[in-house]
Amino acid sequence: MKKYLLLLPVFWGCSVYAQQSEINLAFENYKKYYNVESVEASSDKTEAIKRLRSYFHENPYRLKVLKDGVNAREYVSLLTGDGTFSDMDATEKAFEENDAYNKGFANTSDDKVGIFIGDALERIFQICSACRLGYLPAEEALSDKVMKAIKHYGMLEISRPNDKPRFHASCFAIPTAAVNIYFAMVDLMDKAEKGEAGPLVTDACDMLKVVGLQAWTQPLRNDATDNNVVSIERFRNHVWWVGGNALAYRSLLPVAAMYSSVPMVDLLAEVCQRSISMTSQVTYEESFWTEGFTADGAGWGHGMQCLVWGYPIDGASNALNMLTMLRGTPWAQQLDKTNTDALMNFFRGGSWYYYKGYRLPGLDRKSYIYNPDEKSIPYAKMLDGVVKNWLSSFSAEEQKELLALQKEVKTNRIFMDGYSDGMYKGVRWFFNNDDLIKKNSDYHIDINMASFRTDGLESAAFADNYNFYPTDGATLFQRDGDEYFKVMGGWDVTAMPGVTAREGMDRLVPVTNWRGYCSKHNFAAGATDGGENGVAGIIFEKMNGSEKKGVNDKGDAGKAENEMLYGFKVYKGYFILGDYFVALGAGLTNMEPEIEGDLRTTIDQTAWENDVCIVKNGKRSPVNEGEAVVLTSDMKNPVWLSQTGKFCYTVLPEFTNKAFVSCETRPTYWKKLNPSNKITPLMPKNVNILRIWAEHGRKPVDDKYGYVVYAGKGIPEGKLPFEVMSNDTLVQAVRSLDKTVVQAVFYPGNKGLKCKGLSMSVSEPAAVMVQKTDGKYRISVTEATMNPAIKSLTITINGKQYEVTLPEGIRCGSSVTAEFKI
């Protein structure tokens, strides 16, 4: 008997087709090689494995059963004597002629071969399931043709090369179909494993196990874990093997049950419990997972990018699901404090990225999917599962909070009155994701940044493919939660609110970029005490996140450079004083003016729903559709642009030279922005947009800007209630007119702040907020580079020093507040 060529991972997928009669030898070698069988398993665990096998026989995993049998009968009629589906033969032949099996693919959506094989195996699953449910007789559903089909399509899969990663189809869809086929006819598979079945059935059984094992083996990591996939390190330190990619989309537990493997289940129980934890930049190397829940209460996915929804929830939810399934077995365990702390932190923090029934735009790959309706917060099902299955693992106070939160989640309005500022509402600095957010029942403000220590938002050819700007200091203002989602289909993506960019969306080429775009500079900070006020700043000079060292999932971003994204720098400061939001820009310089396109800073690009007018000295002048109106203002008596029931805007004339407003009816191109919209009916063909921006021209050098957004009710009257103390590349600072609040961003090389009776400095670059009340200074501060060697900051105010101890370990980089007597 020839040696089967699929014995080790390096040969897995060899382009030489093995003899089908040797599949059983491959299976025997693989299960020994990967240590998936238990040598001395306890009787309790062995019995528990049997119960798991019965469960997966009755409950298909991640595949929907078509319960009328009609489709299954059609699939049986299409089976040929060679074990192929006749309507798929032409496609298979074309793949052979084009050598498609050996070519690989650029993006997972382009893996036409993998999708083809997965579709064929899912058909076989429907046939076998129809037999289990009594819709098809066994002689049809479990015929030689079906067994040959399992072998045939399985062989197509395992003969594919690994010189380019085999991802979604090979590790998610195909193993899921294989394991479900196995359990649909588990009695027959039991006979095969006991040597009581014929050679065709035995070969089919072994093929299902070889293909199913790909949930544990694919894609290859090209490290030591490829030689021992049943190891804890297999599920650590790699983007394909953490978060949702690890536990959510792989059929790991069913495969373990298919192999009756106690070692596999032992490992999964440990991975599931340890994965429900937190990570941060400072603890990245020691964290169990390098993505998932972050210490700031948000999440990471596909690297250090703020993907609150998706990967973190999917990974944790399925960890909890597996632990729930293991209850009543020797693997049963309660959640420990690491688990409960991570979950509570995420439930609180995640609520800030959701407002009145809508996710925030720019936090996942689905922002440009047309979605006019409210939906529950994405973690709702996970929260329900925690309350149902794990409530006793939490303290009495946490149980009370979880039940209250569950009640508010069902209303789509999450404010949790009675809990402290910064927990569910107020102002919060997300230090692992460079986001400053203000949230209350009246409005929501989001500042989304990405310094060098974080990653930008991913884009993908099969999802949002114009995600070039969401983390460039985007600022979003919402009262209803849908101000952006309803009009994004007609957006000029180069004019994302708050972003400084070159105009010219038509010159952008969509790319798949798994790491997104961030700043070259390791500087971002936000300071707040959780109340009504906060300050943040970033040094922004755009780079492609996939250019960072150690990135193993670049996508194809390098193939289309989109040079218009790069080549300029700006210092961006953000200040929240009660209902006032102030944005300052300094040092704006275009280092590559030869690149086509003027630079501009967009103040807002939002839904135009109500009357828009310019208010000057109490007089209102309407802004008519289609005209670009110049915005000017006055230091003593600001001129406001107002949209009734929404927000008011004014520019700071000492910093902003040219600003404009336009009310536009724009055509939509939803399908261009996200291909998923191709199947969505009744999308609006036009949207009404209010756009406000500041112009910087083609060759700005050390340019500045400044503007204000008022989020309160009505239109402000009189002077602005604050003064800008400094706006340059050393310090950006704002002070309330009553001098009770000072907010400042101190950049590298600064010499401190001196202005009108106040001198203030800080020992390291930082964001600082000083609030004066009742004879005390309440100082909130964040060191801007997340340097764990800096243990404290000294803030000097009018010659007197105040030392603030900084958080360490997993909380390094978070905002801290201390009080001092004046």
N, C-alpha and C positions, 0 to 999 in steps of 0.2 A: 504493500500500500504506500503510495507516495505521501511524503510529508506535506500536510496542509500548509499553505503559505500564510495563514493568518494567525500565527502563534504568538507574536509579540506586537506591541503597538507600532513599532517602526515598519512592520510589514502589513499592518492592518490597512486594507484598501489597496493592496498591490494590484496593478493593472492586469496581471496574469490571472485568468479565471481558474479557480480551483475546481477539482472534481466534486460534483454535488454529493457523491457517495461518501465523501470524507468529512462532511459537516459534523458528524458525531465526534470525530477525532478532534476537530477544532474546538468543539464545546468542552470536551474533557480537558484539553490543555488550558483553555481559558479559565475555567473555574478553578483549576489548581493554581494557575499563575497568579490570578487576582485574589486568591485566598477568600473566596466568597462562601466556601463551605465550612461548617463548624466541625472540628474534630471531636470535641467533647462538649456538646451543648447540654445544658441542664434540661431535665424533662419538662420543667415549667416553660422554658423558652421554646422548646420544640412544640409543645402543645399550643402556645401562643401563635407561633408561625402558622400552624394548621388553621387556627381561627382567622388569621389574616387572609390566608388563601381563600377560605370560604367567603369572607367579606368581599374580596375583589372579584370573586365569581358572580356574586349577586349585585355588585355595584361597580360598573365600569368607571375607570379613572380618567377624567378630563376628556372623555369622548361621549357624545350624545348618541343614544340608541334610537334609531328610527323604528318605532314600535308597531308599524302596521305591516311590515314584511314586504311591502310592494317593491321598495328599492332593492332589497336583498334578492328577491326573485328575479329582478331584472339583471342584477350583477351575475347571478348564477347562469342565466341564459347567455351571457356574454363570454363565459369561460370557455377556452379552447382545450383540446386534449393535451396541449403542451403547458397548460397552467398559465396562460396569459389572457388578459381581457381583450377581446377582438377589437373593440373600439379604441384601444390604447396602442395597438400594435404599430400603427403608422408612426406615431410619435416616438415609440421606442426605436424603430428602425432609423428614423431621422437622427436620433441621438447617437446611434452606433455609427452612422455614416459621417457625422460631424465630430466624432470622438468626444462628445459632450461629457461622457463619464469621467474623462481625465483632465478636463480643462479647468475646473474650479470656477469661481465666480467672484465678482467684486463685492456685491451686497447680498444679504440673505434673501431679499426679495427676488434676486436674480438666479437663485438656485433652482432652476427649472427641473433639473434631474431629481433633486431631493424632493421637491414638491410632487413630482410625478410619482415617485416611489411611495411617498407617504399617502397619496390619494389611492393608489392601488391597494396598499395594506389596510387602509380604512374601509375600503369596499369589502375586503375579506373579513374584517371585524364585523361589519353589518351582516354578512352572511352567517357567521358563527353565532352572533347574538340573536339573529332570527331563529336559529335552531334552539338556542337556550330558552327563548320565550315561547316556543311552540309554533312559530309561523312557518318554519320550514322543516321537513323531515330530515333526520340525520343522514340518510343516504344521499341527499343532495348537498346539505351544508358541510358535511364532513367527508366528502368524496375524494377520490384520488386527484381530481382536477384542483380542488381547493388546496390539498397538501402540496401539489406541484407548484401552485401559484405562490404559496408561502416561500417555498425554496427559490423559485425563480426571482421574485422581486427582492427577496432578502439577499440573494447573490448579487443582484445589480448594486445594492447598497454597499455591501461589505467589500466589493471589488473596486470601490472608488478610492482615488489617491488622497493622501493627507498632506501633500506639499503645500496646499492652501487649506485653511481651516474649514472643516465641515461643521457647520454650526446649526442653525435653527432646526432644519429638517432632520439632520442626523442625530441630534441629541435630544430634541424635544418631540417632534411629531412622529417620527418613524418608530422610536422605542415605545412611545405611548400606544401606538396602534399595535405593535408586536405584543406587548404585555397584555393588552386587552383581548387580543385574539387568543392568547394562551389561556387566560382565565375564563373566556367564554366557553371553552371546551376542556376545562380543567380535568374532568374525569378521564378523558382520552389521553391528556398529557401525563396524568399520573400513571396510566398503563404504560406509556412509552418510557417513562423513567424507571419503571420496574422491569423493563424488558419484555413486556407482554403485548406490545403492539408491533405491527409490521414495519418494514424498513422505511416506507414513505412517511408514515406518521412519526416515526422516530426521528427521521431527518428533519421533518417540519418542526418538531418540538425543539430540537437542538438549534435550528436556524432562528426560531423565535427568541431563544435565550441569547444567542450570539448578537442578534440585532438589538434586542432589548437592553443588553449590557452597555450599549452605546450611551445610554443615559448617564452612565458612570465614566465612560472612557472618552467621549467626544465633547469638544474638540481636544486634540492633544495639546498639552501645555508645554511640551518639549522640556520638561524637567523631570526630576526623580519621581514625581507622583505618577507619571505615566506608567511606571513599573509596578506601582502598588496603589490602585485607585481606591481601595478600601482602607484609607488612611485619613487621619484628621487633616493633614496638610493639603490633601486634595481639595478641600473646601476652604482654603484660605489664600489670601495674597494674590488673587488673580481675578480680574473683572468678570471672567466667564464662570467663576466658581464661587461667587459670593452673591448675597442679596437674592433678587428674584431669579437671576440666571442660575443660581445654585439650587434652591429648594422649591421654587414655584413652578417652573416650566418643565422640569425633569421629573419623570415618573420613577423616583428613587425608591420609595417604599414598596410599590407594587413589584418592581424588579427584585428587590430583596426577598419579597414573599415568593416570587416566581422561582428563585434559586433556593428557597427554604434556608436562607443564609442568616444565621444568628449573628455572625460578625458584621454583616451589613446593617442590621437593625441596631446592634450595639452602637455602631458608629453614628447612625442617623439620630438616635436619641441624644447623643452627646452634641452633635452639630446643631440640632434644633434648639437645645437649651442654651448653648453658648452663643448662638447667633443673635438671640434676643438681648442685645446689649448696645452700647454706644461707642462711637469712634470720634476722633478729632484729628486735626493736623498734628498736634503735638504727640498724641498717643498712637499715631497711625501704624508704626512698626510693631507695637505690642498689642493692638486691638485684635480681637478674634477675627472680625471682618473689617475690611478696609472701605466698605460702603454699607449702607443701611441707615439705621438711626444715628444722627449726629448729636453731640453733647448739647448743642444749642437748641434742640427740640425739633429740628427739621430733619432732612435726610440727604444722603448722597446716592447717586446711581451712575454707573458707567464712569467711574472715577470720582473726583471730588466736585461733581456738579450738583447744584441744588435741584434735585428731582424728588420733591417731597412725596409725590404720588408715583405709583408704579413700583419700581424696583424695591424700595424699602418696605412698603406695605405688602407687596406680594411675597417677599422673602419671609417677613415676620409672620404674616397670616398663615402661610403654609407650614412654617415651623410650629405654630400653635395648633394647626389642624393635625399634623402628624403626632404631636404630643397628646392631643385629645384622643386620637385613634389608638394610642398605646396605653390608654387608661385600662385598668383591669388586667394588665399584663405585667410581667416582671420588669418591664422598662418604664412603668408608670412613675411619675415624679411631679412634685409641685413646682410652681414657679418660685425662683429665689429672688432675693432683693435686687440683684443685678437686673433680672428680667422685669420686675415690676417697676423699678425706677426708670428703665428705658421706655417702657410702655406709657407710663404716666407723663414723662417728659415729652414724648412724641404726641400724645393726645392733646396736651396743652399747646405745644409749639405748632403743630400742624394746623390748628384752628386759625392761626393768623394768616395762612395762605389760602383762605377761603372766606367768601363774604356773601352772605344773603343768598345762598343757593348756587354760587358760582366759584370755580377755581380761579386763581389769579392767572392771567395770561403770562406766558414766558417761563413756565415751570415744568413743562413736559413736552412731549412731541405731538400733542393734540390740541394746541392752542388755536390752530387755524381750521379745525373741524367745525363746521357750522353747527351751532348748538344754541337754539333760542330759549331753551327751557331750563328752569331750575333743576338741580340734581343734588342729592345728599352728598355730604362731604365724603371723599373717597375712602376714608378709613371707617366708615359707618359699619360695614359688615364685620371688620376686625374688632371694633368696639363691642358689637353685639356678641361676638364669639367670646370675648374676654369676660363680659358680664355673665354670660350663660355658663361658661365652663370653668372659669378661673377666678371668680370673684373672691373666693376664700383665701386666695394667695395674697391679697392686698390687706392693708391695715383698715381699721374701721373708718377712719377719715377718708382714706382713698376710695373705699367702697361707696361711701356717701357721694363723693365727687363724681365717680364713674356713673352712678345712677342718675345724678343730676345732668351730667354731660350727655348721657344717652337720650334723656328726655329733650334737651335742647337740640341735639343733632336731628331729631325727627321733625323739628320745625324749620330746619335750614337757617336758623338764627342762633349763633353761638356767641354769647357774651358773658354768661356765667356771673351775674351780679352777686356780690358778696365775697368774691375771691380777690386776692390782693392784686394791685396794679402790676402789670407786666406778665401776669399768668395767662389771662385770656383777653385782656383789653388794656389799653394804654399805649405805651411805646415800648418796643422790644428790639434789641440788637441781636441778630442771629450771627454769632461770631464765626461759626464754621462756614457760613455761606455769604458773608459780606452783605447782609440785607438789614435795612432799618425799616420797621413797619409801625405805623400808627393805626389803631383799630378801635372804633367805638360804634355805638348804634346809629350814629349820624353819618359817618363817612369812614373811608379806608384810604390810607396813603401807603404806597409801597415803593421803596428805593432798592433797586436790584443791581448789585455791583458784583464784580469778580476780579479780585486781585490775582497776583501770580500764584498765590497759595491755594486758590480754588480753580475750578474749571467752569467754563461757560455752559450754555445750554446746547445739548446735542441736536443735530439736524439729521434727517435721513431721507433718502430718495422716496421711500414708501410712506413717509409721514410728513410732519412739518419740515419743509426743505428750504425755508428762508429764515431760519433762526440765526441770523447774523448779529443781532443787536440787543437781545433782551437783558444781558448782564453788563451792558456798557454804561451803567448808571441810569437805567430806565426809571422813570418816576410815574406811577399810575395813581390816578385820583378817581375814586368811585363813591357814589351814594347808593346805587341800586345793585351793584355787583356785575352788571352786564354792559356797562358803558363801552367796553372795548370789544368783547366777544361779538356783539351784534354788528360791528362795523369792520372788523379786522379783515374780512374778505375783500375790502376795497382799500385797504391801507397802502400807503407808500411805506414800505418796510424800512427805508432809510430815514424815516421821520418818526421813529418810535419815541414816545414822550420821554423827555429828559436826556435824550441821547444827542451827543455831538457827532456828526458824521458827514461824509460827502454825499451830496444829492446825486441821484441817478440810478434808481432801482432797476431800470432796463438793462444796465450793464452787469448786474449780478448774475452769476451762474450758480444755480443750486448745487450743493455738494452734500455727501454724507460725511459728517464730521462728528465722531463719537465724543470728542472732548470739548467741542465748542470753542469759543473765543474769550479771552481774558486779557488782563493788562500785563505788561512786562514787569510791572513794579510790585514789589511786596509791600504795599501800603494800602490799608483800608482799615477804618476804625469807626465805631459808632458808640456814643456814650449816652446813657439814659438811666434814670432811676425807676423806670417803669411807669411813670406818671404821664403827664400831658406833654412833656417836652423831650427833645432829643436832638443830637447832632451827629453827623457822619461826614466822611470825606474819603476821597480816593485820588491817587495819581493815575491817570488813565492814559495809556499808550498801548494800543491794541496789538495782540499777537494771537496766533493760532495755538490753541491749547495742545494740539497733537504734536507740537514741536518740543514739548517738555521731555526730559529724559525719562526712560522707563515706560513710556506709553506703548502698550501692545495692541491697541485697538484704534488705529488712526482713522479708519475709513478711507475715503478717497479725496479728502480735503486738499491734499497737495497737488492733485491733478488739475485743479482750477484755482489759481492763486487769488483771484478777485482782488487785485492790487488796490482797488479803491478803498478797501477796508482799513488800510494801514498808512503809516507815515505822518501822523500828527499826534500831538500831546496836549493834555489839558489837566489842570488841577480843579477838581469838582468838589464843592462843599455843599452840604444840605443841612438846613436848620429848621426845626419844628418848634414854634413858640405858640402854645395853645392852638388856636385855629389857623394860625399863619404858617405857611411853608415858604421858606426862602431858599433859592438855589443861586449859588455863586460859582462863576468860572473864572480862572485866571491862567495866565501863561499859555493861552491857546496859540499854538504855533504849528503851521503846516511845513514840515521838513521836506515834503515832496510835492511842491506846487505844480510840477509838470504833469501830475496825474489829473485827468479831467475831473471837473466837478467842484463847485463851491462848497465850503463848509458851512454848516448851520447847526444850531442847537434847537431842537424841537421842545417847545414848552408843553404842548399837549396836542394830541390827535385823537379826538374822542367823538362819541355819538352826538350829532347835532339834532336835538329833539325839541328844543324850546326856543323862544325868542333870544337872539343874541344882540347885544347892544353895547356901545361904548358910553360910559357914564363919566361926564366931566362937569364939575361944579353943579352936580345935581341934575344936569340935562342929559337926556338919553338920545343917542343917535343909533338907529338900527344898522346892523351889518347885513347887507343884502347878499343874496346868493351869487357866487361867481366872481366877486370882486375881492382883490387882496388889499385890505385896508392897513395903512401904516399905524402902528401903535406908538404913541408917545406918552410921556407922563411928566409929572411935576413932583419935585422933592417935597414941597410943602402941602400940596393937595393932589394926591395920586389920581391918575385917570385909570378907571377900572373897565375891563372887558368882562361882561357878565352874561352867562347863560342862565335864564330863569330856572330856579329850582336846583341848579347844579353848583358850579364853582365860579369864582371871580379871579381875574388875572390882572396883574400890572407889572410893568417893567421898571427896573431901577435905572433911570436915565444916566446916572454917572458911570454906569458900566456897560449899558446896552446901547449901541449906536443905531442899529436898524432892527426893527421888529415888525412883524406883520400878522394879520389874522385873515382867515378866509373861511367862508361857509360854502361847502362844496357838495355837489351830488356826483358821486364817483361810481363808475362801473365796478362790479365785483369780479373776482377771478378765484373763487374758492377752490376750484379743482386744481389750479396751478399751485396754490399754496399748500395744499394737502390732497394727494390723490384719493384719499378715502371719501372725499366729497363727491366723487363721480357717481356714487350709488345713492346719494342723498337727494330726494326730490324737493321741489318747491323752495329752493334757496333764492333769496332776493337777488335780482340782477343789478340793483343799484342800492347804494347806501348814502346817507347824509352824514357828512363829517365836518366837525369844527376843528380847524388846524391853526395853531399859533406857533410862531417860530422867530428866532433871532438869526440874522444873516451875519456871516463873518467874511464872506468873499473867498477868493481863490488863494490869496497869499497872506493870511493873517500871521502876524508875529507878535507874540506876547499880548494877544487880544484878551478881552474880558467880556463877561456878561453877568447880568443879575436880574432875577425876576421873582415875583411873589405870587403864590396861589392862596386864596382865602377860602377855607373850607367851612366857615360858619354859615349861619343863616343870613339872608339878605345881602346888601352891598355895604361894605365898610364906609364910614364917613370920617373925614378929618385926616390927620397925619397918620402915617404908619406907626404902630406902637413899639417900634424897635429902630435901632440904628446899625448900619454896617460899620464896624470898627476897622476892618482890614479885609482886603481882597487881593492877595498876590500869591506868589508861589512859595512864600514862607509861612504866612498865616492867613487864614480866612476866619473872620469872627463877627459875631452879631451880639448886640446887647439890648435888652428891653429898655424902653425909655425910663421906666421907674428904677432902673439899675439893679433889679433883683435877680435877673438871670443873665449870665454871660455864657455864650457857647463859642468854642473855637476849635479849629483844626490846625495843629502845629505840624508843619512839614519838615523834612530833613533840612538842616542848616539854618533854621530860624533863630532869631535873636530875642525871641519873646514878643509880647504884645504891649504896646504903650498907646494909650488913647484917653484923653479927657479924664484925668484923675484916676486912671487905672493902669497899673503895670502888672502883667501876669506872664509867667513862663512855666515851662514844664521840663523835667530832666531828660525826657526822651520824646521823639515824635509821637503824638497822641491826639485823640479827640477828648476834649474836656468840656464839662458843663458845670458851672458853679451857680447854685441857687441860694440866695440869701434870705433867711427867714428866722424870726424869733432870736436874733442875736447869734445865729449860727451860719456857717457855710456848709451847705450840702453839696459835696463834690463828687461828681460821677466822672469816671475816666476810663479810657481803654488805650493801652499801648498799641501802636498801629502796625507793628511788624510780627506780632505773636511770637516774640522771642522768649523762650522759657528761662533764659539766663537773667532776664530783667525781673527782679523779685518785687520791686516797688517803684513808684513814681513820686517825685517831689514836685509839688505845685507851689510856686511862689507867687503870692498875691500881695502887692504893695509892700514888698520887702519881707513879708512873713512867710515862712515855709510850712507846708502841710504835706506830710508823707502818707501816701496811700499804698497799702500792701496789695499786691496784685494776686489774682487767683492763679493757682498752679495746676499742673497735671492736665486732666481732661478739660478743665474749665479755663485753661490758659487762653487769653484773647477775649474773654468775656468782659462785659462792662461791670465795674464795681463802684459802689457808692459808700462814702464815709462822711460822717458829720464832725465838725470842729467848731469850737467856740471862736468867735471873732476876736 
